[in-house]
Amino acid sequence: MSNDVTLPALGESVTEGTVTRWLKSVGDTVEVDEPLLEVSTDKVDTEIPSPVAGTLNEILAEEDDTVEVGAVLARIGDAGEAPAAESAPAEQSAPAQESAPAQESAPAPQSAPATPAQESAPASAPAQESAPAAASAPAGGGQDVTLPALGESVTEGTVTRWLKSVGDSVEVDEPLLEVSTDKVDTEIPSPVAGTLNEILAEEDDTVEVGAVLARIGEAGAAPAAESAPAEQSAPAPESAPAQESAPAPQSTASQPAQAEPASSPAAEAAAPAAQESAAAPASAPAQESSPAPASAPAPASAPAVAAASTDAGSVEGGGYVTPIVRKLAKERGVDLESISGTGVGGRIRKEDVLEAAEAASKSAPAPASAPASAPAASAPAAEAPKVSELRGTTVKMSRIRKITSDKMMESLHGMAQLTSVVEVDCSKIWALRNKAKNGFQEREGVKLTFLPFFTRAVSEALAEHAFLNASVDGDSIVYHDSVNLSLAVDTPKGLMLPTMYNAEDKTVGDHAKEIADLATRARDGGLKAQDISNGTFSVTNTGSGGTLHDTPIVPSPQVGILATCAIIKRPVVVTGPNGEDVISIRPMVYLPLSYDHRIVDGADAAKFLQTVKKRIEAGAFESEVGL
């Protein structure tokens, strides 16, 4: 008996996904909840687990196929059951058997002593040599490693770091290099076992999906660059001596290339010599010497460049940086070698660079204040505007930016949106946070910001005012039975809305910890499908950037979003101890609420905002922050 593996629902409004990689092959034994494949959607990249234990009998969706939610991806049978797809490979292997003689004879023309074979079949020998290479046969010159599809609409990627060098032995699925795209940073595994013969894409190169990144040959085989000149000159009998002598210059040239950054003058001096030898008459000795300088630098310089780039981007603990972070570090004047990455696997994140830049700016004023006699001279340098590298350029919209754009336009034009605002006195939570923040961070391991106080008050108010914790379904209004807050998070890839489930049942401390966790995983790419689904109301903290006022757009199908703007100390009129009006300096904040006027009236929105206002101004959260 077999069981179908279908594509599950991967988020609200997600209707399809693209198969990016199969983690299991036909005939493999799988356990319950063991990952079977990886799927990419316009909202998340995730793994699909096996619903049952057994044997993978059939794969119905190949890599790069786009399938709809509910479509059958594979079939799993009882453990030990014969795979259903065994007959298909048998049929496909019939033509391969016919070409087997050609593959067997291929090594003969490739070796130097095989000139008789070349003379007897000059027309067919080159064809036999190229056929195994094109088919990536084990006996051929190597198999191409291409850039796979890394998600829907991803057309290119940037090589951030090579994990292997030319000549290294690799195993199947062993990581070869790291690639960064506009949606994901990932490792590219080796499709076969063997030796890395050639690197065709250097670090920081941007390559298209399907482009060849490297070539891998048999374990112990000579690098592909050595055999390339021989293959090109195979029809000519003069190539035999060149083929025999090629390994010697290759082996001697590879070691100086490792130290190329330190001996660049020697390399420059060797370049004219190589050009002179290339311009010499086409004699046999010249043919023997020319392949060495022509072919050796290509594979030999790759590890040198890789080593230099890796050193530039590496930090203690094996951390590395993506081009985006590297550019940010250059703009802020941050030395990457001095940063310890806090991301997955020691990765340096945008936040690490910003924290290092902020720490440097805090320490800078001390020496700058010493020369008190020339304050005017230092001021212009500090205030010099930075020119963006984007000026005058045209760039393609990233996938997340495109999705955000479409959703915002759909929400804005699909409902009657209106914004109401209240002003809130934050004196109580200001004092409470100052009193509790140090002990809270030591106890919980996260900072106590103002946002958890607002999300806690909003959650309580939504439980009372259900008309804002709702959604429109055709001609019906769905009032949700729990408060699932969507929290707007600014990430290097764009805006994301991870979800805090059952927020009304959690304390301020719980809110603080979960907000920090969701924000970190959103920026590091650690969110799963359920983490960005099923939101019933949204909160966006625009005040973190100093915004005084905002009119946020409601994300459909929700009907409300609250913005928490900047808390600013300013003079306000308050009631004195004897009931008189007095002017007092208070930390004040504006709370704009945007809502769908089709089902939420202005009076209802005002009632909700007043409930939030009273809860914040009362500030009775002592027990929830450990006081």
N, C-alpha and C positions, 0 to 999 in steps of 0.2 A: 504494500500500500504506500502510495506516495502522497506528500503534502506540498501544496503550492506555497511558495514564498512570494508575497505581493509587496508592492511599494506602499508603505503606510503613509498616513497623513503627516506631513513634515512641517506643519505650521499653518497658521491662518492665511487663507487665500492662496496657498501653494497648491497648484494643480498638477504639476509634473516635476520630474527630476531627471538628471543626466547621470548615467552610470560612468563613474570615473575610473574605478579599478575593482577587479575581483580579487578578493583575498583568499579564495578557495578555488580549486579546480575540480572538474568532473571526476568522481571517484574518491574524493577526499571524505574523510569521516569528520562530522561536525557535532558539536554539543549544543545543548539549549543555550541561547543567548550568546553564542560565539559569533563574532563578526564574520559576515559572509562577503560583503562588498561595501564600497564607498559610493555615495551618491551626492551630487551637488545640485542645489536649487538656487533660486534667486535670493534666498534669505539665509541659507545655512549649508555647510558641508558636513556630512555625518556618515556614520556607519550603520548598515542595516544588519541586525542580528538574526540568527537562525531561530525560528519559532519552535523547532523540534530537534531532537537528536536523531542522527542517522547518517546516510551517505548521500552526497550531492550527486544526483543522477543526471540532471539536465540543466543547462544554462540557456535561458530564453532571451535574455537581453545582453547584448555584447557591450563592451566598453565603448563609450561615446554615444551610445543609443539614448535618446530622450523618450521616457515612458511616462504615462499618466499615473496618478495616484490610484491604487487598486489593481494595476496591471501585474501580471505574473512575471516574476523575474527568474525564478528557478523552481526546480522540483527536488524534494528530498525524500528518499525512500528509507526503508528499514535498514539498519546496520547490516552490511554484508550483501545487500541486494545488488544485482548486477546493474551497472550504470546504463541508463536508457540511451545514452549517446555513443556507446561503444561502436555501433555499426557505422556511424557517420565517419569517424576517423579511418575506418577500414576502407571505405569507399574512396575517401580522399587520398589515401596512401597509394592507390593503384598507379596513378600517373607518376608519383614520386619514385616508384620502383623502376619505371622505365628510364628515368634520368639518373638512376644510381650509377651506371657505368660512367656517365659523364663526370659525376662527382669523384669517382674513384680515380679517373685518369687526370683530374685537375691538378693534383700535386706534381705530376711529372713535368708538365710545361712550366710550372712555377720554379722548379729547381734549376740550377745552372747547368748540370750535365745533360739536360733533356733536349739538347739541340737536335738530335735525330728525330725526336718526336715533333719538333717544330718544323723540320724540313719536310717530313712526310705529311703533315697536316697543317700547313701554314694558315689556311683559311679557317679551319675549325678550332684550332688551338685557342685563339683569343676568345672565341665564343664560349668554349668550355671553361676558360678561366673566369670570365665575367659572370657566367651563370651561377656558380656557387656563391660568388660574392653578393650577387643580387638576392639570392635566396637565403643568405646568411647561413649557409651550410657549415657544419663543424669543421670540414676540411678546408674551407675557404679562407680568405684573408681577414675575416672578422665580421661581426654583426654591428649594425648601426644602433646607437642609442639615441632615440629621438625625444623631443619634448612632448609629453602626452598632454591630452586635454585636461586642464586643471579646473574645470568648472564651466558652467554655461556662460557663453559670451566671452570667455577668456581666450584671446587670440595670440597673446605673446607673454613672455616672462623674462625676467632679468636674472642672469647667473650671479648669485651672491657669493658662493664659495665652493671650490672643488674640494671634496673630501678624499679623493684619490689622485695619484700622480701617474704619469706615463710609466709603464713598466710594473705597476702594482698589480697583484693578483686580487681578483674580486670574486665573490660568491653570488649566487642567484639571490636577488632581492636585497643585496647589501647596498646601502646608500652610496651613491657616486658623487652627487653634488647637491647643492641647495639652490632653489629657485624662488624668486619673489614675484608675485603677480599683484594685480589690484584687488584680489580677493583673498589670497592665501599665500603663506610662506611655507614651503614644503621641501622634502627631500625627494630626489629622483633615484629610484633603485635600479640596480643592474638587471637587465632581463635575462642574462645568461652568466654562467661562470667562465672565467678565463683571465686574460691579461689585458689591461687597459693599454691599447696600442697607440691611440691618438686622441688628442683633445682638440675639438674644432671650435668650441665657443669659450672664450676667455671670461674671466670674472668681470662683472659690470656690463657684459654684452647683453643686448636685448634681442631675443630670438623669437621667431614665430612658432606656434604649435605645429609639430610635425618636422621641424628643422632638426638636422643631425647635430647632436652635441658631442659625441665621441664614438670611437669604434673599439670593440672588444674582440680579441682573437682567442685562440685556444690557449689553455694554460701552458706556459713555457714557450709559446710561439714567438717568433721575432716580431717586433712592432710593425704595424701596417706601413709606416712611413719608409721602412727599409725596402719592402717589397714593391712599393708604389712605382719607383723608377723602373724596376725590372719588368713589371706588368705593362707599363706604357711602351717599353722598348722590346717587348717579347718577340715581335716579328723579325727584328733585326738581329743577326747572329752576333754583332759587336757587343750586345748587351750582356752577354754571359760573363765577361771579366768584370764589368761594372757590378753585376749582381753579386759576384763572389767577394768583391772588395768592399761592398756597402756596409756590412756589419762592423768592420774595423773602425772606419771613421765615425760611425754612429755611436759606438761605445765610448770612443774617446771624446766625442763632442758633447755627450750628455752630461759629463761631470763639470766641465767649465760653465755650462749653461746654468747649473744650480747656483753658481757664484757670480752670475752675470751682473747683478746690480753693483758689485764691488769692482768689477773689471770691465766696465763699459768702454774705456779707451781702447782696450785690446780688441773688443768686439768691433769698434768703429774702424780700427786699423785693418781688421780682417775683411771688412766689407769691400774696400776697393780691390783687394786681392782677388776676392771672389768674382767681382765684376770683370777683372782682367782675364781671369781663367775662363769665364763664360764667353768672352768675346774672341778668344783664341780660335784658330782653325779647328774644324771638327775632326780631330784625330782621336785615336783610341785612348791614349792616356788622358786627354782632356775629358772624354766621356766618363772615364773612371773617376776623375776628381770632382766633376761638376755635381753629380747627385749628392755628394756629401754636404757641401755648403747649401745646396738648394733645398734638400729635404730635411736635413738634421735640425736646423733652427726651428722649423714649425712645431714638431712635437717636443723638442728640447726646451724651447723658450716657454712653452705652456706651463710646465711645473714651476719655472722660475717666476713667471708672472703670478701664478697661483700662490706661490709661497709669499711673494711680496704683498699681494693683495690680502692674503690671509693674515699676515702679520699686521697689516694696517687696520684690519677690521676686528682682530681678535683681542680678547681681554683675558684676564685671569679667570680660570674656570671654563675656558673654551667658549666664551660668549662670542657673538658676532652681531653684525648690524646689517640691516637692509639698506638699499640705496636711499630710501626716504629718510631714514634715521641718520645715515651718514651725511646727507645734505643738511639736515637740521643741525647736526653737530658742527658742521663747517660754518653755518650761518651764525651760530651762537658762540663760536670760538671755543668749543669744548674738546678736550683731548680724550679720544675714545679709549686709549690705553689706560686711562686713570679711572674708568668707570667699571663697576661690577654689575653685570646685567641681572635684572630681577625677573626676566621673562622665563618662559619654558626653556629648559636646557641651557640656562645662562644667557639667553638672548637679551641684548640691549634694546630696551623699548624707548619710545618717544618720551615717556615720563622720566626715564633715567637721565636722558640728556637735559630735559627741562629742569629737573632737580639739581643737576650738576651746574647748569648755567645760573640758576637762582642762588645756589650756594656761593658761586664765584662772585656774583654781583653783590652779595651781602658782605663778603670779605674785602671787596675792592674799595669801598669808601674810606676805610681806615688809612691806607697809604695816600689816597687821593687828597685827604684833608690836611696832610702835613704842610704842603706849601701854601700857607694862608695868604701869601703876598700876591698870588696870581689866580684868583678865583675866576676871573673873566676868561682866561685862556682855556681852562679845563671844561667850562660849561658847553661850548660849541661842540667839542669832541664827543661828549656824553649824549648830546641831543641830536647828533647827526642822524638823519633818517636812513633807514635801511631800504635798499632797492630790491624788490622781489625779483626772483629769477623767472617768474612767469610773465613779466612785462613783455608785450610784443609777441607772445607765443599763442599757438592754438593747440589744445590738447584734447584727446578723446575723453568723453565723459566715462568715468568708471561705472562698473556694473551697479554698485550700491548707490552711487549718486543718481544713476538713471532710474533705479527703482524708487528711490526717495522722491525724485522729481515727479514721477508718474503718480505715486500715491498721494502726494500733497495736492497736485492738481485735481485728482479724482475726489479727494475729500473736500477741497475748497469749493468746487463747483457741483458737488453732489449733495450738499446740505445747506441749510440756511444758518450760517454761523454768525454769532454775536459774542461780544466780549464785555464782561462786567468786571469792575475793579473795586477792591476795598483796601484801606490803609490800616496796617496792624502795628501796634506798639509791642516791640520784642524785648522790653526791659526784663521781664521775668525769665525768659529762656536764655537771655544774654548772661544774666548773673548765674543762672543754674548751670549753664555750660561751662563758664569760667571756673566754677567750683568743682565740677565733676570731671572735666576733660582729662586731667593728668592721671587720676586713678582709673578712669575708664580705659584709657589706652594701655596702661600697664596690665590691667586685668583682662581685657578683651583682645588686645593686639591690633586694634584699629582706632583711627581718630574719631572723636565725637564732633561732628560738624552740626550746623543748624538744620540741614536738610532732613535728618530723621525726625526732628520735632514736627516739621511741616507734614511729612508723609504720614506720620502717626495721627495727627489731627485730621488730615484729609480722610484717612481710612475710617476713623470713627464717624466723621460726618457723612460719609457715603453709606454707612450702615443705616443711618437715620434717614437720609434723603436718597431713597432708592432710584429716583427719577434720573439721577446723574450717573448711577452705576448700571447703565442699561445700554441697549443697542436696538437698532431698527431692523426688522426682518420683514420686508415687504410692507404689508398693511398692519403688521403687529409690532408691539413693543416688548422686548425681552428684558425683564428685570432679573439681573443675575443674583444668585444666592450667596456669592462670596465676592470679596473685594480683591481683585488681582491687578495690582498697580503696574503699569508700564512706565519704566523710568528711562527718560531720554539720556543717552550716553554719547558723548562726542568721541569718536575713535579716529585713528589715522585714515581709515577707509571710508568714513562717513558716519551718519547718524544711525544709531541702533536703539531698539526699545526692548531691553530684557525685562522679564516679568517677575514681580514679587508676589507669590501666591498667598492667599489668605492673610492679607496685610492687616485686617482688622483684629486678628487674634494675636498679634505680635507687639512686643513692647518697643520703646524707643531704642533700647539696646539691641534688640533683634533687628530692627530696621537698619541701624547703623552698620551692623556686621553684614547683613545681606546686601545693602547698597554697595559696600566696598567690594564684596565678592563678585557681584554681577558686573560692576564697572571694570574690575580687573580682567575678568574672563571675556568681556566684550572687546577690550583692547588687545588681548592676547590671542583672540580667536578660539577661546575655549567654550563658547556657548553651544548648547545642543538645541535641537528643534523645539523641545518643550520649554526652553528658557526664553524664547521669543514669541510665544504663542499665548492665546487665551486671555490677553489683557482686557480689562473692563473699564479702566479709567487711566489717564496719563498724567504724569507730573514731569515738568521740565525745569531744571534749575538754571535759568538764564542769569541769575544773579552772580553765579560763580565767575562770570566774565565781566562783572561790573555793570550789567544792564539795570537801569532804573525802572523801565517800564517795557511791557511786551504785549503783543496780541498773538498768542500761539494758535496754530491751526490744529483743529481736532482731527486725530487720525481715525479714519473710518475703519470699522463700523462702530467705534465708540462714539459717545455723544458729549464728552467733556474732557478738557485738559486744563490743569492749573499750572501757572508759571510762578516760581518763587524768585523774585527779583532781589537786587542787592539791598542789604540792610545798611542804612546810612544814618549816622547820628546827626540830628538837626533840631532846631528849636521848634517846639510845638506848644499849643495852648492846652493845658490840662487843668483838672479841678484840684484846687489846693485843699489843705486840711480843714478849712472852714467853709468849703463850698465855693470859694472864690476862683476866678480864672487866673492862672499863673502861667508864665512861660518857663518851660523846662526843656533841657536837652535830652532827647530820647532816641534810642535806636529804632528807626521806623523802616517798614518795608511795604511795598505794593504787591498785592496778590491778584493778578488778572486771571479771570476764568473765562475761557472760550467754550461755547456750548452749541449744540444743535437746536436752533430755535423752533424746529418742527415739533419737538416733543418736550422741550424744556422752556418754560416761560421765564420772563425776566424776574418775576417775583420769586419763583422757585430758586433761581440762581442766587438771588440776594439772600434768601434764607440759608442756603448752603454756605455761602461766604461768611455770613454772620456766625454760623456755628463754628467754622474754622477759626475765625477771628477771636471768639470768646475762649476757645480752648487754648490758643497760643498765648493770649494776654493773661489768662489765669496761670499758666506755667506750672501746673501741678503734675510734674513728671519725675519727682524726686526718686520714688521707689523704682522707676523704670530705668534709671541711669546709675543705680547702686548707691544712692544717698539715703 
